[in-house]
Amino acid sequence: MLRKILHPLYVLYQVLFAWWAALLVVAITAIIIDVFGHYFKVKNADHTPAVIWCRLTCWIFLIPVKVVDRDKYVKKDQNYIFVANHQGMFDIFIMYGYICKRFKWIMKDALRKMPLLGKACYDTGHIFVNRETPQKDLLRKSISILKSGTSMGIFPEGTRCRNGKMGKFKKGAFVIANMTQKPIIPITIDGAYDILPKGCKCIHWSPVTLTFHAPIECNGRDSENVERMMVEAETVIANTLYKNK
């Protein structure tokens, strides 16, 4: 009830300040990443500015983010494939801002057309895909990233949920894990759907919880291993997402 009462004030805050500040921050971040990360190859210049940008975006829109068990499961000397449910556009800011680990996204090719940011993401090695992307090219690029010591971030549902309910997982992330023998860390995102549901143009205030789960290790290199990892990840994410619903 209080959220509904305060929502008009929150919208006014967005119009007068938040959107303008967010646009300024993303422009500055994209330029820094492109110049220092891509052209001058400054260490961490393709990662640290993006993390700061994502956290600033959450702060600008007054979105509180609670992180659960990240330090318990994410080790500094190991790279992972992070898989999470996909509730809305704010998932990107929450994941990149609070995983605290260098990783590359697999993202839709349409995002490459975003001014400044799309070029910065492409120049710094994130993977863009569309329906015509050959699977062998996606696997080759993903394997190269993981072998270099960098982690990967993937939304196995393939798209944002439409009604707040988690969709069925696709096998892509788990095939990559199977081929590289890298552990998967499932992540439950809870609350982001209420911020910016698919099709909604106005941001709503909502707290978000980012829950990290125990790594799922690869046991073998066959189709049964892929299916097992997918089911385990989907189950643990869903159990946490729905336990308080």
Backbone as numpy.savetxt, mean C-alpha at the origin, in Angstrom:
# Nx Ny Nz CAx CAy CAz Cx Cy Cz
-22.61 9.58 15.64 -23.44 10.79 15.64 -22.57 12.05 15.64
-21.52 12.06 16.49 -20.64 13.22 16.58 -19.92 13.46 15.25
-19.54 12.36 14.57 -18.87 12.50 13.27 -19.78 13.22 12.28
-21.07 12.85 12.27 -22.01 13.47 11.33 -22.19 14.96 11.64
-22.20 15.29 12.92 -22.38 16.69 13.32 -21.18 17.52 12.89
-19.97 16.95 13.06 -18.75 17.69 12.77 -18.32 17.61 11.30
-18.97 16.74 10.53 -18.54 16.54 9.14 -18.54 17.82 8.31
-19.56 18.68 8.39 -19.52 19.92 7.60 -18.28 20.77 7.92
-17.89 20.81 9.20 -16.68 21.56 9.57 -15.43 20.91 8.98
-15.45 19.59 8.95 -14.31 18.86 8.38 -14.21 19.11 6.88
-15.34 19.16 6.20 -15.35 19.47 4.76 -14.83 20.89 4.53
-15.25 21.83 5.36 -14.78 23.21 5.24 -13.27 23.28 5.44
-12.77 22.53 6.41 -11.32 22.47 6.66 -10.59 21.94 5.43
-11.17 20.93 4.77 -10.55 20.40 3.56 -10.49 21.44 2.46
-11.60 22.13 2.25 -11.68 23.11 1.16 -10.73 24.28 1.39
-10.66 24.75 2.62 -9.87 25.95 2.92 -8.38 25.65 3.11
-8.05 24.42 3.54 -6.65 24.18 3.86 -6.12 22.82 3.38
-6.78 21.73 3.75 -6.18 20.40 3.61 -5.83 20.05 2.16
-6.76 20.26 1.22 -6.49 19.89 -0.16 -5.36 20.71 -0.75
-5.31 21.98 -0.42 -4.23 22.84 -0.94 -2.88 22.41 -0.37
-2.87 22.12 0.93 -1.62 21.67 1.55 -1.17 20.33 0.99
-2.14 19.42 0.76 -1.81 18.10 0.23 -1.25 18.21 -1.19
-1.82 19.09 -2.02 -1.32 19.27 -3.38 0.10 19.84 -3.38
0.36 20.77 -2.48 1.70 21.35 -2.38 2.71 20.29 -1.95
2.33 19.47 -0.97 3.23 18.44 -0.47 3.54 17.40 -1.55
2.53 16.97 -2.30 2.76 15.95 -3.33 3.63 16.50 -4.45
3.45 17.78 -4.81 4.27 18.38 -5.86 5.74 18.45 -5.43
5.97 18.90 -4.21 7.34 18.99 -3.69 7.98 17.61 -3.60
7.20 16.63 -3.11 7.71 15.26 -2.96 8.09 14.67 -4.31
7.22 14.83 -5.30 7.48 14.26 -6.63 8.74 14.85 -7.24
8.92 16.15 -7.08 10.12 16.80 -7.62 11.38 16.31 -6.93
11.32 16.19 -5.60 12.49 15.71 -4.84 12.85 14.29 -5.26
11.84 13.42 -5.35 12.09 12.03 -5.73 12.68 11.94 -7.13
12.10 12.70 -8.05 12.54 12.61 -9.44 13.96 13.16 -9.60
14.25 14.29 -8.95 15.57 14.92 -9.11 16.64 14.17 -8.34
16.43 13.95 -7.05 17.47 13.37 -6.21 17.48 11.84 -6.27
16.31 11.23 -6.40 16.26 9.77 -6.45 16.61 9.19 -7.80
16.06 9.80 -8.86 16.26 9.24 -10.20 17.52 9.76 -10.88
17.72 11.08 -10.87 18.83 11.66 -11.62 20.16 11.66 -10.86
20.12 11.99 -9.58 21.36 12.05 -8.81 21.63 10.80 -7.98
20.66 9.88 -7.95 20.84 8.59 -7.28 21.24 8.73 -5.82
20.70 9.73 -5.14 20.99 9.91 -3.72 20.33 8.77 -2.94
21.09 8.17 -2.02 20.58 7.03 -1.26 19.31 7.39 -0.51
18.31 6.54 -0.64 17.01 6.67 0.03 16.18 7.87 -0.44
16.65 8.60 -1.47 15.89 9.75 -1.95 14.64 9.34 -2.72
14.55 8.06 -3.08 13.35 7.57 -3.73 12.37 6.96 -2.74
12.76 6.93 -1.47 11.91 6.27 -0.46 11.53 7.20 0.69
12.52 7.79 1.34 12.26 8.62 2.52 11.30 9.78 2.24
11.48 10.54 1.14 10.52 11.62 0.88 9.09 11.11 0.70
8.94 9.92 0.09 7.60 9.35 -0.11 6.97 8.96 1.22
7.77 8.42 2.12 7.26 8.07 3.45 6.79 9.33 4.19
7.60 10.37 4.12 7.24 11.63 4.78 5.96 12.20 4.15
5.88 12.15 2.82 4.68 12.64 2.12 3.43 11.90 2.58
3.51 10.57 2.68 2.34 9.78 3.07 1.92 10.07 4.50
2.89 10.22 5.38 2.53 10.54 6.77 1.96 11.95 6.88
2.57 12.89 6.15 2.06 14.26 6.17 0.62 14.31 5.65
0.33 13.51 4.63 -1.02 13.48 4.09 -2.03 13.03 5.15
-1.66 11.99 5.89 -2.53 11.54 6.99 -2.69 12.62 8.05
-1.60 13.30 8.37 -1.66 14.36 9.39 -2.49 15.54 8.89
-2.28 15.92 7.62 -3.02 17.06 7.07 -4.53 16.82 7.14
-4.94 15.59 6.85 -6.38 15.27 6.87 -6.83 14.75 8.25
-5.96 14.87 9.23 -6.28 14.56 10.64 -6.67 13.10 10.85
-6.08 12.20 10.04 -6.40 10.77 10.12 -5.45 10.09 11.10
-5.95 9.60 12.24 -5.07 8.87 13.17 -4.81 7.45 12.69
-3.56 7.02 12.74 -3.20 5.67 12.30 -2.57 4.91 13.47
-3.16 3.79 13.80 -2.64 2.92 14.86 -1.95 1.73 14.21
-0.70 1.48 14.58 0.08 0.37 14.03 0.23 -0.72 15.08
-0.13 -1.95 14.70 -0.11 -3.08 15.64 0.87 -4.15 15.16
1.83 -4.51 16.00 2.74 -5.65 15.81 3.72 -5.52 14.63
3.92 -4.30 14.14 4.90 -4.15 13.06 6.30 -4.53 13.52
6.73 -3.99 14.63 8.09 -4.25 15.11 8.27 -5.70 15.56
7.19 -6.36 15.86 7.25 -7.77 16.28 7.58 -8.69 15.11
7.09 -8.35 13.92 7.22 -9.28 12.79 8.13 -8.80 11.66
8.32 -7.51 11.50 9.12 -6.99 10.38 10.57 -6.82 10.84
11.46 -7.59 10.26 12.88 -7.57 10.63 13.68 -6.73 9.63
14.68 -6.04 10.16 15.47 -5.13 9.32 16.26 -5.84 8.24
16.73 -7.05 8.52 17.63 -7.74 7.60 16.90 -8.70 6.66
15.59 -8.55 6.53 14.80 -9.45 5.68 13.87 -8.63 4.79
13.78 -9.02 3.52 12.76 -8.37 2.70 11.57 -9.29 2.53
10.42 -8.69 2.29 9.16 -9.42 2.33 8.28 -9.05 1.13
7.21 -9.81 0.98 6.09 -9.41 0.13 4.95 -9.06 1.08
4.60 -7.78 1.16 3.51 -7.33 2.02 2.20 -7.42 1.23
1.23 -8.13 1.78 -0.08 -8.23 1.14 -1.14 -7.72 2.11
-2.06 -6.91 1.60 -3.08 -6.30 2.46 -4.41 -6.23 1.74
-5.48 -6.17 2.51 -6.80 -5.89 1.93 -6.82 -4.45 1.45
-7.67 -4.19 0.46 -7.66 -2.88 -0.20 -9.01 -2.21 0.00
-9.07 -1.25 0.94 -10.35 -0.62 1.28 -10.61 0.68 0.54
-9.56 1.39 0.16 -9.76 2.68 -0.51 -8.44 3.31 -0.87
-8.50 4.50 -1.49 -7.30 5.18 -1.95 -6.35 5.52 -0.81
-6.87 5.73 0.39 -6.01 6.09 1.51 -5.11 4.93 1.96
-5.41 3.72 1.50 -4.54 2.58 1.81 -3.10 2.84 1.38
-2.94 3.54 0.26 -1.60 3.81 -0.27 -0.80 4.66 0.72
-1.42 5.71 1.25 -0.72 6.57 2.21 -0.42 5.81 3.50
-1.35 5.00 3.93 -1.20 4.27 5.18 -0.11 3.20 5.07
-0.15 2.44 3.98 0.86 1.38 3.79 2.26 1.97 3.63
2.40 2.91 2.71 3.74 3.43 2.42 4.27 4.26 3.59
3.38 4.91 4.30 3.83 5.75 5.39 4.20 5.01 6.65
3.61 3.81 6.85 3.75 3.19 8.16 4.32 1.77 8.15
4.66 1.24 6.99 5.33 -0.07 6.99 6.77 0.05 7.49
7.39 1.22 7.23 8.77 1.48 7.67 9.76 0.48 7.08
9.58 0.18 5.81 10.45 -0.74 5.09 10.44 -0.33 3.62
11.62 -0.28 3.00 11.68 0.06 1.58 10.97 -1.02 0.78
10.01 -0.61 -0.04 9.34 -1.58 -0.90 8.83 -0.90 -2.15
8.55 -1.71 -3.17 8.01 -1.23 -4.43 6.59 -1.76 -4.60
5.74 -0.89 -5.17 4.36 -1.26 -5.43 4.21 -1.97 -6.77
3.20 -2.80 -6.86 2.62 -3.16 -8.15 1.33 -2.35 -8.24
1.28 -1.42 -9.20 0.16 -0.48 -9.26 -0.45 -0.41 -10.66
-1.67 0.06 -10.73 -2.37 0.16 -12.00 -1.69 1.19 -12.91
-1.66 0.86 -14.20 -0.99 1.71 -15.18 -1.61 3.11 -15.25
-2.90 3.21 -14.91 -3.58 4.51 -14.97 -2.93 5.54 -14.04
-2.32 5.06 -12.93 -1.68 5.98 -11.99 -0.43 6.62 -12.57
0.11 6.00 -13.60 1.31 6.56 -14.23 1.02 7.90 -14.89
-0.25 8.16 -15.19 -0.64 9.40 -15.86 -0.82 10.56 -14.90
-0.72 10.30 -13.61 -0.87 11.38 -12.63 0.28 12.37 -12.78
0.00 13.67 -12.83 1.06 14.66 -12.98 2.12 14.54 -11.88
3.37 14.60 -12.28 4.53 14.57 -11.39 4.69 13.23 -10.68
3.66 12.83 -9.94 3.78 11.63 -9.12 3.93 10.37 -9.96
3.17 10.27 -11.05 3.26 9.09 -11.90 4.66 8.90 -12.46
5.25 9.98 -12.92 6.60 9.91 -13.47 7.61 9.55 -12.39
7.43 10.13 -11.20 8.35 9.84 -10.10 8.29 8.36 -9.72
7.09 7.80 -9.69 6.94 6.38 -9.35 7.59 5.49 -10.42
7.39 5.86 -11.68 7.97 5.07 -12.77 9.50 5.15 -12.74
10.04 6.34 -12.55 11.49 6.53 -12.57 12.18 5.82 -11.41
11.46 5.63 -10.31 12.08 5.01 -9.14 11.77 3.53 -8.99
11.20 2.93 -10.05 11.16 1.47 -10.10 9.90 0.77 -9.66
8.82 1.51 -9.40 7.56 0.84 -9.11 7.01 0.21 -10.39
6.25 -0.86 -10.24 5.79 -1.63 -11.40 4.37 -1.24 -11.76
4.17 -0.83 -13.01 2.84 -0.48 -13.51 2.31 -1.63 -14.35
1.05 -1.98 -14.13 0.45 -3.10 -14.88 -0.93 -2.71 -15.40
-1.33 -3.38 -16.47 -2.70 -3.30 -16.96 -3.12 -4.69 -17.41
-4.28 -4.79 -17.98 -4.79 -6.12 -18.35 -3.96 -6.77 -19.45
-3.23 -5.95 -20.22 -2.43 -6.49 -21.32 -1.00 -6.83 -20.90
-0.63 -6.52 -19.66 0.74 -6.78 -19.22 1.01 -8.28 -19.19
2.01 -8.77 -19.93 2.33 -10.20 -19.89 2.76 -10.63 -18.50
2.23 -11.75 -18.05 2.56 -12.23 -16.71 4.05 -12.46 -16.54
4.73 -12.91 -17.60 6.16 -13.18 -17.48 6.96 -11.90 -17.23
6.49 -10.76 -17.79 7.17 -9.49 -17.55 6.98 -9.04 -16.10
5.76 -9.21 -15.58 5.48 -8.86 -14.19 6.32 -9.71 -13.25
6.40 -11.01 -13.52 7.19 -11.90 -12.68 8.67 -11.55 -12.74
9.15 -11.24 -13.93 10.57 -10.92 -14.09 10.93 -9.66 -13.30
10.13 -8.63 -13.41 10.40 -7.39 -12.69 10.30 -7.60 -11.18
9.30 -8.35 -10.75 9.10 -8.60 -9.31 10.26 -9.39 -8.73
10.69 -10.41 -9.44 11.81 -11.23 -8.97 13.07 -10.39 -8.88
13.29 -9.50 -9.85 14.47 -8.64 -9.84 14.47 -7.72 -8.62
13.30 -7.15 -8.30 13.20 -6.27 -7.13 13.50 -7.03 -5.84
12.90 -8.19 -5.69 13.09 -8.97 -4.46 14.53 -9.46 -4.33
15.15 -9.84 -5.43 16.54 -10.29 -5.37 17.51 -9.16 -5.03
17.09 -7.93 -5.31 17.95 -6.77 -4.99 17.90 -6.43 -3.51
17.01 -7.07 -2.76 16.90 -6.82 -1.32 15.77 -5.89 -0.94
15.00 -5.46 -1.94 13.86 -4.58 -1.69 12.59 -5.42 -1.53
11.69 -4.96 -0.69 10.42 -5.66 -0.49 9.41 -5.22 -1.54
8.25 -5.85 -1.53 7.17 -5.49 -2.45 5.85 -5.34 -1.70
4.98 -4.47 -2.21 3.66 -4.29 -1.64 2.60 -4.59 -2.68
1.65 -5.45 -2.35 0.64 -5.89 -3.31 -0.72 -5.98 -2.62
-1.77 -5.55 -3.33 -3.14 -5.76 -2.89 -3.70 -6.96 -3.66
-3.78 -8.13 -3.04 -4.18 -9.35 -3.77 -5.61 -9.33 -4.31
-6.46 -8.45 -3.78 -7.82 -8.36 -4.32 -7.81 -7.79 -5.74
-6.77 -7.03 -6.06 -6.63 -6.47 -7.40 -7.31 -5.13 -7.60
-8.24 -4.78 -6.73 -8.95 -3.51 -6.81 -9.54 -3.18 -5.46
-9.96 -1.94 -5.28 -10.58 -1.54 -4.02 -11.95 -2.19 -3.85
-12.29 -2.50 -2.60 -13.61 -3.07 -2.34 -14.68 -2.02 -2.58
-15.87 -2.46 -2.94 -16.96 -1.55 -3.27 -17.92 -1.32 -2.11
-17.97 -2.24 -1.17 -18.97 -2.13 -0.11 -18.38 -2.33 1.28
-17.06 -2.25 1.39 -16.41 -2.44 2.67 -16.08 -3.89 2.97
-16.57 -4.81 2.14 -16.30 -6.23 2.33 -15.08 -6.65 1.52
-14.24 -7.46 2.11 -13.02 -7.89 1.44 -13.34 -8.83 0.29
-12.69 -8.62 -0.86 -12.90 -9.47 -2.01 -11.98 -10.69 -1.98
-12.19 -11.59 -2.91 -11.36 -12.79 -3.00 -9.96 -12.42 -3.49
-8.97 -13.11 -2.92 -7.60 -12.86 -3.31 -7.27 -13.54 -4.64
-6.40 -12.89 -5.40 -5.84 -13.48 -6.61 -4.46 -14.04 -6.30
-3.96 -14.91 -7.15 -2.76 -15.68 -6.82 -1.44 -14.99 -7.11
-1.46 -13.85 -7.80 -0.23 -13.24 -8.28 0.86 -13.07 -7.24
0.52 -12.46 -6.10 1.51 -12.21 -5.06 2.11 -13.50 -4.53
1.31 -14.54 -4.49 1.73 -15.80 -3.91 2.55 -16.63 -4.89
2.29 -16.43 -6.18 3.14 -17.04 -7.20 4.53 -16.43 -7.14
4.59 -15.11 -6.97 5.89 -14.43 -6.85 6.64 -14.93 -5.62
5.92 -15.06 -4.50 6.55 -15.57 -3.28 7.06 -16.99 -3.49
6.28 -17.79 -4.16 6.65 -19.17 -4.42 7.92 -19.27 -5.27
8.04 -18.38 -6.26 9.18 -18.40 -7.15 10.45 -17.87 -6.49
10.29 -16.88 -5.60 11.46 -16.25 -4.97 11.75 -16.80 -3.58
10.81 -17.57 -3.03 10.94 -18.12 -1.68 11.08 -17.01 -0.63
10.39 -15.91 -0.85 10.37 -14.81 0.10 9.13 -14.92 0.99
9.25 -14.63 2.28 8.09 -14.72 3.17 7.07 -13.62 2.88
5.83 -13.94 3.15 4.73 -12.99 2.99 4.31 -12.49 4.37
4.12 -11.18 4.48 3.56 -10.63 5.71 2.17 -10.08 5.39
1.12 -10.72 5.92 -0.24 -10.20 5.73 -0.46 -8.96 6.61
-1.20 -8.01 6.08 -1.52 -6.79 6.82 -3.02 -6.53 6.70
-3.66 -6.29 7.84 -5.07 -5.94 7.85 -5.22 -4.42 7.97
-5.88 -3.83 6.99 -6.21 -2.40 7.04 -7.67 -2.27 7.44
-7.92 -1.59 8.54 -9.29 -1.46 9.05 -9.61 0.01 9.29
-10.62 0.52 8.61 -11.05 1.90 8.79 -10.87 2.77 7.57
-10.03 2.36 6.64 -9.74 3.19 5.46 -10.92 3.29 4.52
-11.79 2.28 4.51 -12.96 2.33 3.63 -13.85 3.52 3.97
-13.95 3.83 5.25 -14.82 4.93 5.68 -14.24 6.30 5.31
-12.94 6.37 5.03 -12.32 7.65 4.68 -12.69 8.06 3.26
-12.46 7.14 2.33 -12.70 7.47 0.93 -13.12 6.21 0.16
-14.37 5.81 0.32 -14.86 4.63 -0.42 -14.77 4.85 -1.92
-14.73 3.75 -2.66 -14.66 3.84 -4.11 -15.87 4.60 -4.64
-15.61 5.61 -5.48 -16.69 6.41 -6.04 -17.01 7.65 -5.23
-16.45 7.77 -4.03 -16.71 8.94 -3.18 -15.62 9.99 -3.40
-16.00 11.25 -3.54 -15.03 12.31 -3.81 -14.72 13.16 -2.58
-15.44 12.94 -1.52 -15.25 13.73 -0.31 -14.65 12.86 0.80
-13.57 13.32 1.39 -12.93 12.56 2.46 -13.74 12.68 3.75
-13.91 11.54 4.42 -14.58 11.50 5.72 -13.54 11.13 6.77
-13.69 11.70 7.94 -12.73 11.40 9.01 -12.99 10.00 9.56
-11.92 9.24 9.73 -12.03 7.91 10.33 -10.66 7.45 10.82
-10.57 6.89 12.01 -9.29 6.32 12.45 -9.02 5.03 11.71
-7.73 4.71 11.53 -7.33 3.51 10.80 -6.38 2.68 11.66
-6.57 1.37 11.61 -5.65 0.45 12.30 -4.95 -0.41 11.25
-3.64 -0.48 11.37 -2.80 -1.27 10.48 -2.20 -2.40 11.30
-2.71 -3.63 11.10 -2.29 -4.77 11.90 -1.39 -5.71 11.09
-0.18 -5.92 11.58 0.77 -6.82 10.93 0.62 -8.22 11.52
0.72 -9.23 10.67 0.59 -10.62 11.10 1.90 -11.37 10.90
1.99 -12.52 11.53 3.21 -13.32 11.45 3.53 -13.68 9.99
4.80 -13.69 9.63 5.18 -14.03 8.26 4.71 -15.44 7.88
4.30 -15.57 6.63 3.94 -16.87 6.07 5.12 -17.34 5.23
5.74 -18.41 5.65 6.94 -18.90 4.96 6.56 -19.81 3.80
7.43 -19.85 2.81 7.24 -20.75 1.67 7.69 -22.16 2.06
6.87 -23.12 1.74 7.22 -24.53 1.96 7.09 -25.28 0.64
8.15 -25.26 -0.12 8.10 -25.92 -1.43 7.94 -24.91 -2.55
7.79 -25.43 -3.78 7.69 -24.55 -4.94 6.59 -25.04 -5.89
5.51 -25.56 -5.35 4.47 -26.10 -6.23 3.16 -25.32 -6.07
2.16 -25.71 -6.83 0.87 -25.03 -6.81 0.17 -25.15 -5.46
0.40 -26.25 -4.77 -0.19 -26.42 -3.43 0.37 -25.39 -2.46
1.65 -25.07 -2.59 2.27 -24.06 -1.74 1.65 -22.69 -2.00
1.40 -22.38 -3.26 0.77 -21.11 -3.62 -0.62 -21.01 -3.02
-1.41 -22.06 -3.17 -2.77 -22.08 -2.64 -2.77 -21.97 -1.12
-1.86 -22.67 -0.46 -1.78 -22.63 1.01 -1.48 -21.22 1.50
-0.48 -20.56 0.90 -0.12 -19.21 1.33 -1.27 -18.23 1.09
-1.96 -18.37 -0.02 -3.06 -17.47 -0.33 -4.19 -17.62 0.68
-4.54 -18.86 0.99 -5.62 -19.12 1.95 -5.23 -18.63 3.34
-3.99 -18.87 3.76 -3.54 -18.42 5.08 -3.60 -16.90 5.19
-3.10 -16.20 4.16 -3.08 -14.74 4.20 -4.50 -14.17 4.20
-5.34 -14.70 3.34 -6.73 -14.22 3.25 -7.48 -14.47 4.55
-7.24 -15.61 5.17 -7.94 -15.97 6.41 -7.53 -15.08 7.57
-6.23 -14.87 7.74 -5.76 -14.10 8.89 -6.14 -12.62 8.75
-6.12 -12.10 7.53 -6.53 -10.71 7.32 -8.03 -10.55 7.59
-8.83 -11.47 7.06 -10.29 -11.40 7.24 -10.68 -11.58 8.69
-10.03 -12.49 9.40 -10.37 -12.73 10.80 -10.18 -11.48 11.64
-9.09 -10.76 11.40 -8.84 -9.53 12.14 -9.79 -8.43 11.72
-10.09 -8.36 10.43 -10.96 -7.30 9.90 -12.37 -7.41 10.45
-12.87 -8.65 10.59 -14.28 -8.83 10.94 -14.52 -9.18 12.41
-13.46 -9.33 13.19 -13.67 -9.82 14.55 -14.43 -8.85 15.44
-14.33 -7.55 15.12 -15.05 -6.55 15.93 -16.24 -5.95 15.21
-16.61 -6.56 14.07 -17.73 -6.03 13.29 -19.07 -6.52 13.83
